[in-house]
Amino acid sequence: MSIKYILAIDAGTSGIRTMLYDYHSREVASTYKTFTQFTPAPGLLEHDPLEIWDVTANLMNETLRKAQASAEDIAAIGVTGQRASVIAWDKTSGHPIHNAIVWQDIRTRDRCKELTKQIGFEVSTISAYTKFEWLLNNVPQCRENVQNGDVLIGTLDTWLIWNLTGGESFVTDPSNAVTTMMWLPPTGKWSPELAQLIGMPVEKLATIVPTSHVCGTAAKEVIGARIPVAAVAGDQQAAMFGHLCREPGEGKATYGTSVMVNVNTGKKWTPSKKTNVLALWRIDDEDHFCQEGTVITGGASVSLVQELRILENVEESLALAESVSDSGGIFFIPALQGLGTPYMDPTAKGALLGLTRASTRAHVARAVLESIAFRTRQVVETLRESSPVPALETLQVDGGMAGNDAFLQMQADVLGTNVQRPNTNQVTSLGIAYLAGLAVGFWTSETEIKKTKAPGKVFTPSDDAVNMQERYQQWVKAVDVVRELGTTDLEKELEA
């Protein structure tokens, strides 16, 4: 094969990763870099879109240098990343007119409650819908300039591809579009009515393209050659494809800044009051769907104890947690930006409980990791109840924390079911590479892809599973107590 590689761009909430894959699904070269997190006030989170693009462009070229490859060696580029973060930028200059409003940002919490009552279904703070509206309403001249076409507004994937193609492609796919709540699953198109409700001109939204499809060409000045941009997907959907969760009922958990759990529900849109129902991908002109549950702060909880100087780094926290057999009676509640599935409580606060003079840093580290495993169980159970098909008999896993055997054993014990890790921890990047490669014939079929994948490792519940089940029940009670203590009278009235 004369063209050797697929280039994957994975733009996460905390950093960017670019990776080169060869035909055998092997990681040829990889580069990662974090970018700045702006928190103007509690509950608010912003990113600098120019910083994100500059990091992305530099990493692409650095990855090529690492591989001693040229742009001509790349068959296609795939783009995945955080889905519901929204950016508005000047169409002529390419400069953002405000920082990106990140999907975790809850500044529009009250507006979400108003819209939920108005339209009759849940408007989540983690969707992009009210973030579009916030930019339109609060950035000077934004609404007017979007209407006259001088300003473009879209999700992160749209921003990255627009820059990657030198401004030629203003696109998104269903897996990203669905997070805006302006894309209608039954029709597969934008909804003029929902767009009008927030004053967004529907004709100014990005063009919706298939997930695995050539939607543009990278500009030569960006990477050194004209390369097909052949896939765009939300990060969780890309990870699902990386695991090849193609059958209804199959699913995975990705342990990143958050923990995102998804289950494939097939070609039929099945509404749910307990989970987020999303587009999974559009392939061969057919839309497929999934349900998703969220632990809003997963890896971010480990980062917090690091920032508080309780732990030095993520690696140390994992090692310390493994050095003790239990958490010494300590409970951690990972509600640093509210609680996601099944609580859907943006007002919940985090807590560290049960400290004594015998408590050590190792106990705290284990309590934090246990809490993430406990929250993941809550999400998995909710998805099993909500899925229209039997779901998650085995949990596929990926992401940073999935690289630690002790944590995955803990997760298997908490769930009481098998947990399976692939031979690579970068399944999101691999998934978008597969989608891009299939679009240009780098791989001819999923059957061909399966032959290139190496087996992973399976974790089964151990003798400690019973103790972990008991501890889980105690932890659930602790969550209820903390939620009650942390809720003000005003918040109780608003929730009512």
C-alpha positions as CSV (number, residue, x, y, z in Angstrom):
1,M,0.0,0.0,0.0
2,S,1.6,3.3,-1.2
3,I,-0.4,5.5,1.3
4,K,0.6,4.3,4.7
5,Y,-1.4,6.0,7.4
6,I,-4.6,7.5,8.8
7,L,-4.3,10.6,10.9
8,A,-6.7,10.9,13.9
9,I,-7.4,14.2,15.7
10,D,-8.9,13.8,19.1
11,A,-9.8,17.1,20.7
12,G,-10.8,16.3,24.3
13,T,-12.0,18.5,27.1
14,S,-8.5,18.9,28.6
15,G,-6.1,18.4,25.7
16,I,-5.5,17.4,22.1
17,R,-4.1,14.1,20.8
18,T,-3.1,13.4,17.2
19,M,-2.2,9.9,16.2
20,L,-1.0,8.0,13.1
21,Y,-2.4,4.5,12.5
22,D,-1.2,2.0,10.0
23,Y,-3.3,-0.7,8.2
24,H,-2.8,-3.1,11.1
25,S,-4.4,-0.8,13.6
26,R,-1.1,0.0,15.2
27,E,-0.2,3.3,16.7
28,V,2.8,4.6,14.7
29,A,3.2,7.9,16.4
30,S,1.3,10.0,18.9
31,T,1.5,13.5,20.4
32,Y,-0.6,15.0,23.2
33,K,-0.8,18.5,24.7
34,T,-3.1,20.1,27.2
35,F,-4.6,23.5,26.8
36,T,-5.9,26.2,29.2
37,Q,-9.0,25.7,31.3
38,F,-10.7,29.0,32.1
39,T,-13.1,29.1,35.0
40,P,-14.4,32.7,35.3
41,A,-16.8,31.7,38.1
42,P,-18.0,28.5,39.9
43,G,-19.8,26.3,37.4
44,L,-18.4,28.2,34.4
45,L,-15.8,26.6,32.0
46,E,-14.4,28.2,28.8
47,H,-11.6,27.4,26.3
48,D,-9.7,29.6,23.9
49,P,-10.6,28.3,20.4
50,L,-7.4,29.8,18.9
51,E,-5.3,28.0,21.4
52,I,-7.1,24.7,20.6
53,W,-6.5,25.2,16.9
54,D,-2.9,26.2,17.3
55,V,-2.2,23.2,19.5
56,T,-4.0,20.9,16.9
57,A,-2.0,22.2,13.9
58,N,1.3,21.9,15.7
59,L,0.6,18.4,17.0
60,M,-0.3,17.2,13.5
61,N,3.0,18.2,12.2
62,E,4.9,17.0,15.2
63,T,3.3,13.6,14.9
64,L,4.4,13.4,11.3
65,R,7.9,14.2,12.4
66,K,7.9,11.6,15.1
67,A,6.9,9.0,12.5
68,Q,9.4,10.3,10.0
69,A,6.5,10.5,7.6
70,S,5.3,13.2,5.1
71,A,1.8,14.5,4.5
72,E,1.7,12.4,1.3
73,D,1.8,9.3,3.4
74,I,-1.6,10.0,4.8
75,A,-4.7,8.5,3.2
76,A,-7.2,10.5,5.2
77,I,-7.9,12.6,8.4
78,G,-10.6,11.9,11.0
79,V,-11.7,14.5,13.5
80,T,-13.4,13.7,16.8
81,G,-13.7,15.6,20.1
82,Q,-15.8,17.1,22.9
83,R,-19.2,17.5,21.3
84,A,-21.4,20.2,22.9
85,S,-18.8,23.0,23.3
86,V,-19.9,26.0,21.2
87,I,-17.7,28.5,19.3
88,A,-18.6,31.7,17.4
89,W,-16.1,33.2,15.0
90,D,-15.6,35.9,12.4
91,K,-16.0,34.3,8.9
92,T,-13.4,36.6,7.3
93,S,-10.7,36.8,9.9
94,G,-11.2,33.4,11.4
95,H,-10.9,34.9,14.9
96,P,-13.3,33.8,17.7
97,I,-15.5,36.5,19.0
98,H,-15.7,34.9,22.5
99,N,-14.1,31.9,24.3
100,A,-15.7,28.6,23.6
101,I,-18.5,27.7,26.1
102,V,-17.6,24.2,27.2
103,W,-20.1,21.4,27.4
104,Q,-19.6,21.2,31.2
105,D,-20.4,24.8,31.7
106,I,-23.7,25.3,33.7
107,R,-24.2,29.1,33.3
108,T,-27.5,28.4,31.5
109,R,-28.9,26.2,34.2
110,D,-31.9,28.4,34.9
111,R,-32.6,28.8,31.2
112,C,-32.6,25.1,30.7
113,K,-35.3,24.7,33.4
114,E,-37.4,27.3,31.6
115,L,-37.1,25.6,28.3
116,T,-37.8,22.2,29.8
117,K,-41.1,23.5,31.0
118,Q,-41.8,25.3,27.8
119,I,-41.1,22.5,25.3
120,G,-42.0,19.5,27.5
121,F,-38.8,17.5,27.4
122,E,-35.5,17.7,29.3
123,V,-33.1,20.5,28.2
124,S,-29.8,19.5,29.7
125,T,-27.1,21.9,30.8
126,I,-24.5,19.7,29.0
127,S,-26.2,20.1,25.7
128,A,-25.1,22.8,23.2
129,Y,-28.6,24.3,22.8
130,T,-28.5,27.1,25.4
131,K,-24.8,27.7,24.8
132,F,-25.7,28.8,21.2
133,E,-28.4,31.1,22.7
134,W,-26.0,32.5,25.4
135,L,-23.5,33.5,22.7
136,L,-26.2,35.0,20.5
137,N,-27.6,37.0,23.4
138,N,-24.5,38.0,25.3
139,V,-21.7,38.7,22.8
140,P,-22.1,42.2,21.2
141,Q,-23.4,42.0,17.7
142,C,-23.2,38.2,17.6
143,R,-26.9,37.6,16.7
144,E,-26.9,40.2,14.0
145,N,-23.6,39.0,12.5
146,V,-24.7,35.4,12.5
147,Q,-27.9,36.4,10.7
148,N,-26.0,38.4,8.0
149,G,-23.4,35.6,7.6
150,D,-20.4,37.5,8.9
151,V,-20.1,35.3,12.0
152,L,-20.2,31.5,12.0
153,I,-21.3,29.5,15.1
154,G,-21.0,25.8,15.7
155,T,-19.7,23.0,17.8
156,L,-16.0,22.2,18.2
157,D,-15.8,19.7,15.4
158,T,-17.2,22.3,13.0
159,W,-14.5,24.8,14.1
160,L,-11.7,22.4,13.7
161,I,-12.7,21.2,10.3
162,W,-13.3,24.8,9.1
163,N,-9.7,25.6,10.1
164,L,-8.3,22.3,8.8
165,T,-9.9,23.0,5.4
166,G,-8.9,26.6,5.2
167,G,-12.5,27.8,5.6
168,E,-13.9,25.6,2.8
169,S,-16.0,23.2,4.9
170,F,-18.6,24.3,7.5
171,V,-20.0,20.9,8.5
172,T,-21.0,18.6,11.3
173,D,-22.3,15.1,11.6
174,P,-25.4,13.7,13.4
175,S,-23.4,12.5,16.4
176,N,-22.4,16.1,17.1
177,A,-25.5,17.8,15.7
178,V,-27.8,15.9,18.1
179,T,-26.1,17.6,21.1
180,T,-27.4,21.0,19.9
181,M,-31.0,19.7,20.4
182,M,-31.8,21.4,17.1
183,W,-31.3,18.2,15.1
184,L,-34.4,16.0,14.9
185,P,-33.8,12.2,15.0
186,P,-37.0,11.2,13.2
187,T,-36.1,13.4,10.1
188,G,-32.3,13.5,10.4
189,K,-32.5,17.2,9.7
190,W,-32.2,20.5,11.6
191,S,-35.5,21.7,13.2
192,P,-36.5,25.2,12.2
193,E,-38.9,25.3,15.2
194,L,-36.3,24.5,17.8
195,A,-33.8,26.8,16.2
196,Q,-36.3,29.6,16.1
197,L,-37.0,29.2,19.8
198,I,-33.6,30.5,20.7
199,G,-33.4,32.9,17.8
200,M,-30.9,30.8,15.8
201,P,-31.4,31.1,12.0
202,V,-31.6,27.4,11.0
203,E,-30.1,28.1,7.6
204,K,-26.9,29.4,9.3
205,L,-26.3,26.0,11.0
206,A,-23.5,23.8,9.7
207,T,-24.2,21.4,6.9
208,I,-24.9,17.9,8.2
209,V,-22.7,15.2,6.6
210,P,-22.4,11.4,7.1
211,T,-20.0,10.3,9.9
212,S,-17.8,8.3,7.6
213,H,-17.6,10.5,4.4
214,V,-15.2,12.8,2.7
215,C,-16.5,16.2,3.8
216,G,-13.6,18.4,2.7
217,T,-9.9,18.5,2.0
218,A,-7.2,19.7,4.4
219,A,-5.4,22.9,3.2
220,K,-1.9,22.4,2.0
221,E,-0.6,25.3,4.1
222,V,-2.0,23.5,7.3
223,I,-0.3,20.1,6.9
224,G,1.7,20.1,3.7
225,A,-0.7,18.4,1.3
226,R,-4.3,18.2,0.2
227,I,-5.6,15.3,2.3
228,P,-9.2,14.1,2.5
229,V,-11.0,14.9,5.7
230,A,-13.0,11.7,5.8
231,A,-14.7,11.3,9.1
232,V,-16.2,13.5,11.8
233,A,-17.8,12.2,15.0
234,G,-18.4,13.0,18.6
235,D,-15.7,11.5,20.9
236,Q,-18.0,9.0,22.6
237,Q,-19.4,7.8,19.3
238,A,-15.9,7.4,17.9
239,A,-14.9,5.4,20.9
240,M,-18.0,3.1,20.3
241,F,-16.7,2.5,16.8
242,G,-13.2,1.9,18.1
243,H,-14.6,-0.9,20.2
244,L,-16.7,-2.0,17.2
245,C,-19.8,-1.8,19.3
246,R,-21.9,-2.2,16.1
247,E,-24.7,-4.4,17.5
248,P,-27.6,-3.2,19.7
249,G,-26.9,-3.8,23.3
250,E,-23.1,-3.5,23.0
251,G,-21.5,-0.6,24.8
252,K,-18.6,0.9,26.6
253,A,-17.3,3.3,29.2
254,T,-14.7,5.9,28.5
255,Y,-12.8,7.2,31.5
256,G,-11.6,10.7,30.8
257,T,-12.2,14.1,32.4
258,S,-15.7,12.6,32.7
259,V,-16.9,9.0,32.5
260,M,-19.2,8.5,29.5
261,V,-21.1,5.3,29.2
262,N,-22.9,4.4,25.9
263,V,-25.0,1.5,24.6
264,N,-25.9,0.9,21.0
265,T,-29.7,0.9,20.6
266,G,-29.9,0.3,16.9
267,K,-31.7,2.2,14.0
268,K,-34.8,3.1,15.9
269,W,-35.0,6.3,18.0
270,T,-36.2,5.3,21.5
271,P,-36.9,8.3,23.8
272,S,-35.8,8.0,27.4
273,K,-36.4,10.1,30.5
274,K,-33.5,8.7,32.4
275,T,-30.6,8.9,29.8
276,N,-29.5,11.0,26.9
277,V,-30.6,9.5,23.6
278,L,-28.1,10.4,20.9
279,A,-27.3,9.8,17.3
280,L,-24.5,7.2,17.2
281,W,-23.4,7.7,13.6
282,R,-24.7,8.0,10.1
283,I,-23.2,5.3,7.9
284,D,-24.5,4.2,4.4
285,D,-27.2,6.8,4.7
286,E,-28.7,5.2,7.8
287,D,-28.8,6.8,11.2
288,H,-28.0,4.7,14.2
289,F,-28.7,5.7,17.8
290,C,-27.4,5.2,21.3
291,Q,-28.2,6.0,24.9
292,E,-25.6,7.7,27.1
293,G,-25.1,8.3,30.8
294,T,-22.5,10.6,32.4
295,V,-20.3,10.8,35.4
296,I,-19.6,14.5,34.9
297,T,-16.4,14.6,36.9
298,G,-14.4,11.3,36.6
299,G,-10.7,11.9,35.9
300,A,-11.4,15.5,36.9
301,S,-11.9,14.3,40.5
302,V,-8.3,12.9,40.5
303,S,-7.1,16.2,39.1
304,L,-8.8,18.1,41.9
305,V,-7.0,16.2,44.7
306,Q,-3.8,16.8,42.8
307,E,-4.5,20.5,42.6
308,L,-5.2,20.5,46.4
309,R,-1.7,18.9,46.9
310,I,-3.2,15.8,48.5
311,L,-1.7,13.8,45.6
312,E,1.2,14.6,43.3
313,N,-0.2,13.2,40.0
314,V,-2.6,10.7,38.5
315,E,0.0,7.9,38.4
316,E,0.7,8.4,42.1
317,S,-3.0,8.2,43.0
318,L,-3.4,4.9,41.2
319,A,-0.3,3.5,42.9
320,L,-1.4,4.7,46.3
321,A,-4.9,3.3,45.9
322,E,-3.5,-0.1,45.1
323,S,-1.3,0.0,48.2
324,V,-4.2,-0.3,50.6
325,S,-7.0,-2.9,50.7
326,D,-9.7,-0.4,51.5
327,S,-10.3,3.3,51.9
328,G,-10.2,3.3,55.7
329,G,-13.8,4.4,56.0
330,I,-13.4,7.5,53.7
331,F,-16.1,8.3,51.1
332,F,-15.6,10.7,48.3
333,I,-18.5,12.3,46.4
334,P,-17.3,13.3,42.8
335,A,-19.9,16.0,42.3
336,L,-17.5,18.8,41.4
337,Q,-19.8,20.2,38.7
338,G,-23.1,18.6,39.8
339,L,-24.1,15.0,39.4
340,G,-25.0,13.5,36.0
341,T,-26.9,10.2,35.4
342,P,-29.2,9.2,37.1
343,Y,-29.5,12.3,39.4
344,M,-29.3,15.0,36.7
345,D,-28.6,17.4,39.6
346,P,-26.4,20.4,38.6
347,T,-26.5,21.8,42.1
348,A,-24.9,18.9,43.8
349,K,-21.6,19.5,45.5
350,G,-18.6,17.2,46.1
351,A,-17.5,16.0,49.5
352,L,-14.8,14.0,51.3
353,L,-16.2,12.2,54.3
354,G,-15.0,9.9,57.1
355,L,-11.6,11.4,57.8
356,T,-9.8,10.3,61.1
357,R,-6.3,10.7,62.4
358,A,-5.6,7.3,60.9
359,S,-6.5,8.5,57.4
360,T,-3.7,8.5,54.9
361,R,-3.2,9.9,51.4
362,A,-3.5,6.3,50.1
363,H,-7.0,6.0,51.7
364,V,-8.0,9.3,50.0
365,A,-6.7,8.0,46.7
366,R,-8.6,4.8,47.0
367,A,-11.8,6.6,48.0
368,V,-11.6,8.8,45.0
369,L,-11.1,5.9,42.6
370,E,-13.9,3.9,44.3
371,S,-16.3,6.8,43.9
372,I,-15.7,6.9,40.1
373,A,-16.3,3.1,40.0
374,F,-19.5,3.6,42.1
375,R,-20.8,6.4,39.9
376,T,-20.1,4.3,36.8
377,R,-22.2,1.5,38.2
378,Q,-25.1,3.9,38.7
379,V,-24.8,4.9,35.1
380,V,-24.6,1.4,33.8
381,E,-27.6,0.3,35.8
382,T,-29.6,3.2,34.5
383,L,-28.7,2.4,30.9
384,R,-29.7,-1.3,31.4
385,E,-33.1,-0.2,32.7
386,S,-33.6,2.3,29.9
387,S,-32.3,0.4,26.9
388,P,-34.9,-1.2,24.6
389,V,-32.6,-4.2,24.2
390,P,-30.6,-6.3,26.8
391,A,-27.5,-4.2,27.3
392,L,-24.0,-4.1,28.6
393,E,-23.5,-7.8,29.5
394,T,-19.8,-7.0,29.2
395,L,-18.5,-3.5,29.7
396,Q,-15.9,-2.4,27.1
397,V,-13.6,0.3,28.6
398,D,-11.0,2.8,27.5
399,G,-9.5,6.1,28.5
400,G,-6.8,7.1,30.9
401,M,-7.9,5.3,34.1
402,A,-8.7,2.2,32.1
403,G,-4.9,1.7,31.8
404,N,-4.8,0.7,35.5
405,D,-5.4,-3.0,36.2
406,A,-6.3,-2.4,39.9
407,F,-9.0,0.2,39.0
408,L,-10.5,-2.1,36.4
409,Q,-10.6,-5.0,38.9
410,M,-12.4,-2.6,41.3
411,Q,-14.9,-1.7,38.5
412,A,-15.6,-5.4,37.7
413,D,-16.1,-6.0,41.5
414,V,-18.5,-3.1,41.8
415,L,-20.5,-4.0,38.7
416,G,-20.5,-7.7,39.3
417,T,-19.8,-8.3,35.6
418,N,-16.9,-8.6,33.2
419,V,-15.0,-5.6,32.1
420,Q,-13.0,-5.8,28.9
421,R,-10.1,-3.5,27.9
422,P,-8.7,-3.5,24.3
423,N,-5.0,-3.7,23.6
424,T,-4.9,0.1,23.1
425,N,-6.1,2.8,25.5
426,Q,-6.8,5.3,22.7
427,V,-9.9,3.8,21.4
428,T,-11.5,7.2,20.5
429,S,-8.6,8.0,18.2
430,L,-8.7,4.5,16.8
431,G,-12.4,4.7,16.1
432,I,-12.2,8.0,14.2
433,A,-9.3,6.5,12.2
434,Y,-11.4,3.4,11.3
435,L,-14.3,5.7,10.2
436,A,-12.0,7.8,8.0
437,G,-10.2,4.8,6.6
438,L,-13.4,3.1,5.6
439,A,-14.5,6.3,3.8
440,V,-11.5,6.2,1.5
441,G,-11.0,2.5,1.1
442,F,-8.0,2.2,3.4
443,W,-9.9,-0.6,4.9
444,T,-12.6,-2.1,2.7
445,S,-14.9,-3.4,5.5
446,E,-15.4,-3.9,9.2
447,T,-14.5,-7.6,8.7
448,E,-11.2,-6.5,7.4
449,I,-10.7,-4.2,10.4
450,K,-11.5,-7.0,12.9
451,K,-8.7,-9.1,11.4
452,T,-6.2,-6.3,12.3
453,K,-7.2,-5.9,15.9
454,A,-5.2,-7.6,18.7
455,P,-7.1,-9.1,21.6
456,G,-7.4,-7.2,24.9
457,K,-7.8,-8.2,28.6
458,V,-10.9,-9.3,30.5
459,F,-11.4,-8.5,34.2
460,T,-13.9,-10.7,36.1
461,P,-15.4,-10.1,39.5
462,S,-13.1,-11.3,42.3
463,D,-13.6,-12.7,45.8
464,D,-13.7,-9.0,47.0
465,A,-16.9,-8.3,45.0
466,V,-19.2,-8.9,47.9
467,N,-17.3,-6.3,50.1
468,M,-17.4,-3.8,47.2
469,Q,-21.2,-4.3,46.9
470,E,-21.7,-3.5,50.6
471,R,-19.4,-0.5,50.4
472,Y,-21.3,0.7,47.3
473,Q,-24.6,0.7,49.3
474,Q,-23.0,2.8,52.1
475,W,-21.6,5.2,49.5
476,V,-25.1,5.7,47.9
477,K,-26.4,6.7,51.4
478,A,-23.5,9.2,51.7
479,V,-24.4,10.8,48.4
480,D,-28.0,11.3,49.5
481,V,-26.9,12.9,52.8
482,V,-24.5,15.3,51.0
483,R,-27.1,16.2,48.4
484,E,-29.5,17.1,51.2
485,L,-26.9,19.2,53.1
486,G,-25.8,21.0,50.0
487,T,-29.2,22.0,48.7
488,T,-30.3,25.5,49.8
489,D,-34.0,26.4,50.4
490,L,-34.0,28.4,47.2
491,E,-32.7,25.5,45.2
492,K,-35.3,23.2,46.7
493,E,-38.0,25.7,45.6
494,L,-36.6,25.9,42.1
495,E,-36.4,22.1,41.8
496,A,-40.0,21.8,43.0
